[in-house]
Amino acid sequence: METTTVTDRLWCDLSKKEILMAVPKRKMSRSNTRHRRAQWKASVPQLTPCPCPRKEMVVPHRACTHCGLYKGRQVVDTP
């Protein structure tokens, strides 16, 4: 019976052009997981006034939902 080492198995996997992913050595504790996830926060979107006379607040780089203006041009037909 032939014994294979870890490096032999890795070499075989690499020769088959399989992608090997990183695997954590130990389980991450609940505390560390929660500390890491606590950094993911939603942010308030930046709002800018629309160039129309009504000055409605819109998200930058989007057409105004009220008048259809974008960068001072009419890009959306509004009813």
Secondary structure as UniProt FT lines:
FT   HELIX           6..15
FT   TURN            16..17
FT   HELIX           30..37
FT   TURN            38..39
FT   STRAND          48..49
FT   TURN            53..54
FT   STRAND          57..58
FT   TURN            60..61
FT   TURN            65..67
FT   STRAND          69..70
FT   TURN            71..72
FT   STRAND          73..74
//
